[in-house]
Amino acid sequence: MKSLLVQLRHPANASAPAAGSGSVKLDIVSQLPFELHDLVLSYLQPGDVDAALGACRRWRDIWLSDEIWPKLAKRWFPGLEEHIRKSAADGQDMGEMFRRALHKIQRRLSGRFASALHHQMHLESDRFFTLSKEVPVLEGGVHSYDDVDGLESCSGTYFPRFMMYNNGRIVWWPDAYVLPYLAVVDDLRTRRRRAYLFPNNRGEKQGFKTAMSDKLLLMGREKTIHAWHLELDRLCSTKVPEQFVRCIAEGETVLIVTKNAELYLWRFGRDPQHIDVTGCYEKGPLGTSHIYDFTPGQLISSHNAGSRLIRSETLVDFIISPSEENVFFVVTLTPASLKALRVSEIRNGKLVGTYCMERNEWNDFIMMSLDFTNLRWEKVDSYGGYCLMQAIFPTSHRPSPHMTSESACRFTDDSLVSVCFNIYTKSFTIPHYHHMERHSHGSACQIWNGRIAASETDSPRGPVLSLHLCAGLEHPYDRSSPTPIYATTPSRQGDLWRRQQVPFKSDGSSVKFPDAEFALDSDQQLDGDALDGTSTDSLLTPGIKRLVGDDDFLVLIVRESYTIWSFGNEIPERVIDNRRGRWRNLIR
């Protein structure tokens, strides 16, 4: 396809412009009417268009026009058009917003990361992140680890635990059991570290709730909630009338759910507003599913564990719109024999729509064999897609051939089944992924942009594979060329590592992953020889894995160590001083 685009832009029989004429002859594609541009684009894939937009300014002007880019967004990324229109500020170029989104998506899908970081959760011994002192001590900011009572910052004297990731920030607890009121936030884009203490914690060991958005870190207990703004370095606190059981955050908006399933909408710097959700569920005592409370066959892929109404056994969860104020969604799953999954839209405090997926509409044989017992929403893209629940469909449950529908899959290995919902298109999808036979609760996976990143084995030396979702019998994924394997090798940028592709050996001794788009070797173990003379000693510690990320980063966590792959040079070579950046912006 690239050769075709080159020929269209520079045809062999095109005559050169006359010297001194001052005019430039346009290529063939640029002279086509819009209708033919649609025809040309129908033969191109997202990666082709992303490359072409960077090759020709005239093509960019045409293909990013209001007549064309919305069609591309709707064809390839349902929900992206609506997300751009609702997120765009007055006068902002929406075509350029689409181009940037397309480019980010393609970077992640390619697997060709720009840099990587192998790191461990340390305090005093850490030289990569610099402790920030922007948050005042009276507002919970930690300026010195020595000021934290009970904290032994020397390596080996505490037990760090990863908690959350959002928008290039990693949140972890230096000691989740002894000091549950102390949180550390590492910012990958600035290499700044912020540490927060729950104000007036009185040394309590239990009852702390946490949540995070791209702008806020929240810690709360009983009726009090503290929110630190991660960009403004400010603390804002609030109280609700009764004890709360969980918070959900998006941007500067927080949903507070109390023990009796009452709901409060709180925006940073304002007072909480009570929201009447009558018609969504019957209020009553609410229990929160523990993050590690799962049944065999279900996965722990999200920190956002849902809740359960104790009386009715109805599962309930909440999603906040990232692009519209005062808009959120209530997700419920009834426990009846014919389970009904419902998503209710609340806009400005009123119920404006309900979108249902009855159990008898889950006509795929896979769905009829699974029993989802938890709602655990997780973002699956950056344009309104959410995975509501997941389960492993084992091979032993596969029906006989005469029960299989034409669209069903006939693979012989285990499948990961997900139920997803897009808040912009208001539609449900049930993607599933094969080749999960080696997946267990000790390994990890993450769905993003229609792919699943999965650790192949429980070993910390195992690679991370990017797998296609199942497209049915008519369009099975088949790679004719060898799967590219990308390893890390030291660079000249201090702690950062660069990408190096593992060479494919013609003698057939190379490691092969025929079903994967690419493989990321987190521990330099897929090549028989160490790359560039680097040691093949394990960089990761064995333990429970987590895979998190977005368009910019993919993070593999194993106990207190992690590997980060950055797909767009988001990790700087040196620490960025936010104060200097703000001053430069003022004087420009």
C-alpha positions in Angstrom: 0.0 0.0 0.0 2.9 2.4 0.7 4.2 1.8 -2.9 0.7 2.6 -4.3 0.6 5.9 -2.3 4.1 6.8 -3.5 3.0 6.2 -7.2 -0.1 8.3 -6.7 1.8 11.1 -5.3 4.8 11.0 -7.7 3.5 9.2 -10.9 6.3 8.1 -13.2 4.9 10.0 -16.2 4.4 13.3 -14.3 6.2 16.2 -15.9 8.3 18.4 -13.7 7.1 22.1 -13.3 8.8 24.6 -15.6 11.7 26.4 -14.1 10.7 29.8 -12.7 7.0 29.1 -13.2 6.4 29.5 -9.5 3.8 26.7 -9.5 3.9 23.2 -8.2 2.1 20.4 -10.0 -0.3 18.7 -7.6 -0.2 14.9 -7.3 -3.1 12.8 -8.6 -4.8 12.1 -5.3 -5.0 15.8 -4.4 -7.0 16.5 -7.5 -9.7 13.9 -6.9 -13.2 14.9 -5.8 -14.3 14.1 -2.3 -16.3 11.1 -3.5 -13.2 9.5 -4.9 -11.2 10.3 -1.8 -13.8 8.2 0.1 -13.2 5.4 -2.4 -9.4 5.5 -2.0 -9.6 5.6 1.7 -11.9 2.6 1.8 -8.9 0.5 0.6 -6.6 1.9 3.3 -6.0 0.7 6.8 -5.5 3.1 9.8 -1.7 2.7 9.7 -1.7 3.6 6.0 -3.6 6.8 6.6 -1.5 7.7 9.7 1.6 7.4 7.5 0.1 9.4 4.6 -1.0 12.2 6.8 2.6 12.8 7.7 3.8 12.5 4.2 1.7 15.1 2.3 0.3 18.4 3.6 -2.4 18.5 0.8 -3.6 15.0 1.7 -3.7 16.1 5.3 -5.9 19.1 4.6 -8.4 17.0 2.6 -8.5 13.9 4.7 -8.8 15.9 8.0 -11.7 18.0 6.6 -15.1 17.8 8.2 -16.3 15.8 5.3 -13.9 13.0 5.7 -12.4 12.5 9.2 -15.7 11.7 10.9 -16.3 8.9 8.4 -12.8 7.4 9.2 -13.4 7.7 12.9 -16.8 6.0 12.7 -15.5 3.2 10.5 -12.4 2.3 12.6 -13.0 3.6 16.1 -16.7 3.8 17.1 -17.2 6.5 19.7 -14.1 8.6 18.7 -16.0 11.1 16.6 -18.5 11.8 19.5 -15.6 11.9 22.0 -13.8 14.5 19.9 -16.9 16.7 19.4 -17.7 16.7 23.1 -14.1 17.3 24.2 -13.1 20.0 21.7 -12.8 23.5 23.1 -14.3 26.4 21.1 -12.3 26.9 17.9 -10.2 23.8 18.4 -9.4 21.9 15.2 -11.2 18.6 15.4 -9.5 17.2 12.4 -6.2 17.7 14.0 -7.5 16.1 17.2 -8.5 13.0 15.1 -5.0 12.9 13.6 -3.3 13.0 17.0 -5.6 10.3 18.3 -5.0 8.1 15.2 -1.2 8.5 15.6 -1.3 7.6 19.3 -3.4 4.5 18.6 -1.1 3.3 15.8 2.0 3.8 18.0 0.6 1.5 20.6 -0.6 -1.1 18.1 2.8 -1.3 16.4 4.6 -2.2 19.6 7.6 -0.1 18.5 8.2 1.7 21.8 10.4 4.8 22.0 12.0 4.0 25.3 11.6 1.7 28.3 12.3 1.8 32.0 13.0 -1.1 34.4 12.4 0.1 37.9 11.5 -0.9 41.5 9.4 0.9 44.1 12.0 2.4 46.4 12.1 5.5 48.5 15.5 6.8 49.6 17.5 4.7 47.1 15.5 6.0 44.2 17.5 8.2 41.8 15.1 8.3 38.9 12.2 10.2 40.6 12.7 13.4 42.6 10.5 14.0 45.6 8.4 17.2 45.1 7.7 19.6 47.9 5.0 21.6 46.1 2.2 20.3 48.4 2.4 22.0 51.9 3.0 19.7 54.8 -0.2 20.9 56.5 -2.2 19.7 53.4 -0.7 16.2 53.6 2.4 16.7 51.5 5.5 14.7 52.5 8.8 16.7 52.1 11.1 14.1 53.8 10.6 10.4 54.4 12.1 10.9 57.9 9.0 12.9 58.9 6.7 9.9 58.4 6.3 8.1 61.7 6.8 4.4 61.4 8.3 4.4 58.0 11.6 2.7 57.5 12.8 3.9 54.1 15.7 1.6 53.7 15.3 -1.1 51.1 14.1 -4.4 52.5 12.4 -3.0 55.6 9.0 -2.3 54.1 6.7 -4.0 51.7 5.6 -1.8 48.7 2.4 -2.5 46.8 1.2 -1.2 43.5 -2.3 0.2 43.6 -3.3 2.3 40.6 -2.2 3.7 37.2 -3.8 6.6 35.4 -2.5 9.0 32.6 1.2 8.3 33.1 1.2 8.2 36.9 1.8 5.2 39.1 0.4 5.1 42.6 1.9 2.7 45.2 1.9 2.2 48.9 5.4 1.9 50.6 3.7 -0.3 53.2 0.0 -0.9 52.6 -0.4 -2.9 55.8 1.5 -0.7 58.3 0.9 2.7 56.7 -2.3 2.5 54.6 -2.6 6.3 54.9 0.7 7.0 53.0 0.6 7.1 49.2 3.3 7.7 46.6 2.6 9.0 43.1 5.3 8.7 40.5 4.8 10.9 37.4 6.5 9.3 34.4 6.2 12.4 32.2 8.0 14.7 34.6 10.0 12.2 36.8 8.5 14.0 39.8 7.4 12.0 42.9 4.7 13.2 45.2 4.0 11.6 48.6 0.8 12.2 50.5 -0.2 11.5 54.1 -3.9 11.3 55.1 -4.3 14.4 57.3 -5.1 13.6 61.0 -4.9 9.9 60.3 -4.3 9.1 64.1 -2.4 6.0 63.1 -5.5 4.1 62.1 -4.8 0.9 60.1 -8.1 0.1 58.5 -11.0 1.7 56.6 -9.1 3.8 54.1 -10.6 4.0 50.6 -8.6 5.2 47.6 -9.4 6.3 44.0 -7.6 8.1 41.2 -8.3 10.0 38.0 -6.0 11.7 35.5 -6.1 14.8 37.7 -7.0 13.7 41.3 -5.7 11.3 44.0 -8.3 10.5 46.6 -8.0 9.0 50.1 -11.0 8.8 52.4 -12.2 7.2 55.6 -15.7 7.1 57.2 -17.3 10.4 56.1 -14.2 12.4 55.1 -12.6 12.5 51.7 -9.4 14.2 50.8 -8.6 15.0 47.1 -5.2 16.2 45.9 -5.0 17.9 42.6 -2.1 16.3 40.7 -1.6 19.4 38.4 -2.4 22.2 40.8 -0.8 20.7 43.9 -3.8 21.6 46.0 -5.8 19.8 48.6 -9.6 19.9 48.8 -11.6 18.0 51.4 -15.3 17.3 51.9 -17.7 15.3 54.1 -20.9 13.4 53.3 -23.8 12.8 55.8 -23.1 9.0 56.2 -20.2 6.7 55.9 -19.1 6.1 52.3 -17.9 2.8 50.9 -16.2 3.8 47.6 -15.3 6.7 45.2 -15.2 6.8 41.4 -13.1 9.6 39.9 -12.8 11.1 36.4 -11.0 14.4 35.7 -12.1 16.7 38.5 -15.4 14.9 39.1 -15.9 12.4 41.9 -18.9 10.1 42.6 -19.2 9.2 46.3 -21.2 6.1 47.1 -22.4 5.7 50.7 -23.1 2.6 52.7 -26.9 2.8 51.9 -26.2 3.3 48.2 -26.9 7.0 48.3 -24.9 9.0 45.6 -23.2 12.3 45.8 -21.5 14.1 42.9 -18.5 16.2 43.9 -16.4 18.5 41.8 -13.1 19.6 43.0 -13.4 22.9 44.9 -17.2 22.7 45.2 -19.7 21.1 47.6 -21.1 17.6 47.1 -24.5 17.4 45.4 -26.9 14.6 46.3 -28.2 12.7 43.2 -31.5 10.8 43.2 -31.0 7.6 41.2 -34.5 6.3 41.7 -35.3 4.0 38.8 -31.7 2.7 38.5 -31.7 0.4 41.5 -33.4 -0.1 44.9 -31.4 1.6 47.6 -30.2 -0.3 50.7 -27.1 -1.6 52.4 -24.2 -1.8 50.0 -21.2 -4.1 50.1 -18.0 -3.5 48.1 -16.4 -6.4 46.3 -12.8 -6.8 47.4 -10.3 -6.4 44.5 -9.1 -10.0 45.1 -12.5 -11.5 45.7 -13.0 -13.5 42.6 -14.4 -16.9 41.6 -12.5 -19.4 39.4 -12.4 -18.4 35.8 -12.6 -14.6 36.5 -9.8 -12.2 36.1 -8.4 -9.4 38.2 -7.7 -6.8 35.6 -9.0 -3.6 37.2 -8.7 -1.8 40.5 -12.3 -0.6 40.1 -14.0 -3.5 41.8 -17.8 -3.0 41.7 -20.4 -3.2 44.6 -23.2 -5.4 45.6 -26.6 -4.5 47.0 -27.0 -6.8 49.9 -30.7 -7.3 49.9 -31.3 -7.9 46.2 -27.8 -9.2 45.3 -27.8 -6.8 42.4 -24.3 -5.8 41.2 -23.8 -2.1 40.7 -21.1 0.1 39.3 -20.6 3.6 38.1 -18.9 5.3 35.1 -18.3 9.1 34.8 -18.2 10.7 31.4 -14.7 12.0 30.7 -16.0 14.7 28.3 -19.3 16.1 29.7 -20.0 17.7 33.1 -22.8 16.2 35.3 -23.1 13.1 33.2 -22.5 9.6 34.5 -23.8 6.0 34.1 -25.1 3.5 36.5 -24.3 -0.1 35.6 -26.5 -2.9 37.2 -26.5 -6.7 36.8 -29.5 -8.5 38.2 -28.9 -11.9 39.9 -32.0 -13.6 38.3 -31.7 -16.8 36.2 -32.0 -14.6 33.1 -29.5 -12.0 34.1 -30.1 -8.5 32.7 -27.3 -6.0 32.3 -28.4 -2.4 32.3 -26.6 0.9 31.9 -28.6 4.0 33.0 -27.5 7.4 31.9 -27.8 10.3 34.4 -27.6 13.8 33.0 -27.8 16.8 35.2 -29.2 14.7 38.0 -32.0 13.1 35.9 -32.4 9.7 34.4 -32.4 10.2 30.6 -31.9 6.8 29.2 -31.5 3.1 29.9 -29.6 0.7 27.7 -30.3 -3.0 28.3 -28.7 -6.3 27.4 -31.0 -9.1 28.4 -29.4 -12.5 29.1 -31.6 -14.1 26.4 -30.1 -11.7 23.9 -26.6 -13.1 24.6 -27.1 -15.6 21.9 -23.5 -16.7 21.6 -23.1 -20.1 23.2 -20.1 -18.7 25.2 -22.3 -16.3 27.1 -24.8 -18.9 28.0 -22.1 -21.0 29.7 -20.6 -18.2 31.8 -21.6 -16.9 35.2 -20.3 -13.3 35.8 -20.3 -12.6 39.5 -18.5 -9.2 39.6 -18.7 -5.9 37.8 -15.2 -4.5 37.4 -15.2 -1.7 34.8 -12.0 -0.9 33.0 -11.3 1.5 30.1 -10.5 -0.4 26.9 -9.7 2.7 24.7 -9.6 6.5 25.0 -12.9 7.2 23.3 -15.7 5.9 25.5 -15.1 2.1 25.6 -15.4 0.3 28.9 -15.1 -3.4 29.8 -17.8 -4.1 32.4 -16.9 -7.7 33.2 -14.6 -10.6 32.1 -14.4 -14.3 32.5 -12.3 -17.2 31.1 -14.3 -19.6 28.9 -12.6 -23.0 29.3 -12.2 -25.5 26.5 -14.0 -28.1 28.5 -17.3 -26.1 28.3 -17.2 -25.9 24.5 -20.4 -27.3 23.0 -20.7 -30.0 20.4 -20.3 -28.9 16.7 -24.0 -29.1 15.9 -24.7 -26.5 18.7 -22.2 -24.0 17.3 -23.5 -21.1 15.4 -22.0 -20.0 12.1 -20.4 -17.0 13.7 -19.0 -18.9 16.6 -15.4 -19.8 17.1 -14.1 -23.3 16.9 -10.7 -22.9 18.4 -9.6 -25.6 20.8 -8.0 -23.4 23.5 -9.4 -21.2 26.3 -11.0 -17.9 25.5 -11.2 -14.6 27.4 -14.7 -13.2 27.1 -15.4 -9.6 27.9 -18.7 -7.6 28.0 -18.0 -4.0 26.9 -20.1 -0.8 26.5 -19.4 2.5 24.8 -20.8 5.5 26.5 -21.0 7.5 23.2 -22.5 4.9 20.8 -24.6 3.4 23.7 -23.8 -0.1 22.3 -22.7 -3.4 23.9 -20.1 -5.7 22.4 -18.8 -9.1 23.5 -15.2 -9.5 22.2 -13.3 -12.6 23.0 -9.7 -13.6 22.7 -8.2 -17.0 22.1 -4.8 -18.6 23.0 -5.4 -18.0 26.7 -4.6 -21.6 27.7 -1.5 -20.6 29.6 -3.2 -17.7 31.4 -3.8 -18.1 35.1 -4.4 -15.8 38.1 -0.7 -15.3 38.4 -0.3 -13.8 35.0 -2.0 -10.7 33.6 -3.8 -9.1 30.7 -5.1 -5.7 29.5 -7.5 -5.0 26.7 -6.8 -1.8 24.7 -7.8 -0.6 21.3 -9.3 -4.0 20.3 -6.1 -5.9 21.3 -5.2 -7.8 24.4 -1.8 -7.4 25.9 -1.2 -10.6 27.8 1.7 -12.1 29.7 2.4 -15.5 28.3 3.3 -17.3 31.4 3.5 -16.9 35.2 7.3 -16.5 35.0 8.6 -12.9 35.3 10.8 -13.9 32.3 7.7 -14.4 30.1 7.1 -11.9 27.3 4.0 -9.7 26.8 2.1 -10.6 23.7 -0.3 -8.4 21.6 -3.2 -10.6 20.4 -6.1 -9.9 18.1 -9.7 -10.3 19.1 -11.5 -13.1 17.4 -13.0 -12.1 14.1 -14.9 -15.3 13.6 -14.4 -18.1 11.0 -14.4 -15.8 8.0 -11.6 -13.5 9.1 -9.2 -15.5 11.3 -5.9 -13.7 12.1 -3.0 -15.3 10.3 0.5 -13.8 10.2 2.6 -15.0 7.3 5.7 -13.2 8.4 7.6 -13.8 11.7 6.2 -12.0 14.7 8.5 -9.1 15.6 10.0 -9.4 19.1 11.2 -6.2 20.7 13.7 -6.3 23.6 15.3 -3.5 25.6 19.0 -2.6 25.6 20.8 0.1 27.5 20.9 3.6 26.1 23.0 6.7 26.8 20.0 8.2 28.7 20.8 7.0 32.2 18.2 4.7 33.4 16.2 4.6 30.2 16.5 1.7 27.7 15.9 1.7 24.0 14.2 -0.7 21.7 16.1 -3.4 19.8 14.4 -6.0 17.7 15.4 -9.6 18.3 16.8 -10.9 15.0 14.9 -13.8 13.4 17.1 -16.9 12.9 16.8 -18.7 9.6 17.8 -22.0 11.2 14.3 -22.2 12.9 15.7 -21.9 16.4 14.0 -18.5 17.0 11.1 -18.2 19.5 7.8 -18.0 17.5 4.4 -16.5 18.4 2.4 -17.1 15.3 -0.8 -15.7 16.8 0.6 -12.4 18.1 1.1 -9.1 16.4 4.3 -8.5 18.4 6.0 -9.5 21.6 7.7 -7.3 24.2 10.5 -9.1 25.9 10.5 -7.6 29.4 13.5 -9.5 30.5 15.8 -10.1 27.4 15.2 -13.8 27.5 13.9 -14.5 23.9 17.3 -14.3 22.2 19.8 -17.0 23.0 22.6 -14.4 23.1 22.4 -11.3 25.3 21.7 -8.2 23.2 24.7 -5.8 23.0 26.5 -7.8 25.6 23.9 -7.1 28.3 23.3 -9.5 31.1 20.3 -11.8 30.9 19.9 -11.9 34.7 16.2 -11.4 35.6 15.2 -7.8 35.9 11.9 -8.7 37.5 10.9 -10.5 40.8 8.5 -13.4 40.6 5.0 -12.7 41.9 1.5 -11.6 40.9 1.5 -9.6 37.7 -0.6 -6.6 36.6 -0.7 -5.0 33.2 -2.0 -1.5 32.9 -1.6 1.4 30.5 -3.1 3.6 27.8 -2.1 4.9 24.3 1.1 6.4 25.7 2.4 3.7 28.2 2.2 0.0 28.9 3.2 -1.0 32.4 4.0 -4.6 33.6 4.1 -4.8 37.4 5.4 -7.8 39.3 5.4 -7.3 43.1 7.6 -4.3 43.8 9.2 -4.1 40.3 7.9 -3.0 37.0 8.7 -2.4 33.4 7.4 0.6 31.4 7.2 0.9 27.7 6.7 4.4 26.4 5.4 4.7 22.8 6.0 8.4 22.2 9.1 9.7 24.2 6.9 10.6 27.1 9.6 9.7 29.6 12.2 12.6 29.7 15.9 12.2 30.1 16.0 14.4 33.1 13.6 15.7 35.8 11.2 18.4 34.6 10.8 21.3 37.0 7.1 22.3 36.9 7.8 25.7 38.4 10.2 26.6 35.6 7.7 25.4 33.0 5.0 27.6 34.5 7.3 30.6 34.5 8.3 30.1 30.9 4.6 29.9 29.9 4.0 33.2 31.7 6.8 35.1 29.9 6.0 33.8 26.4 
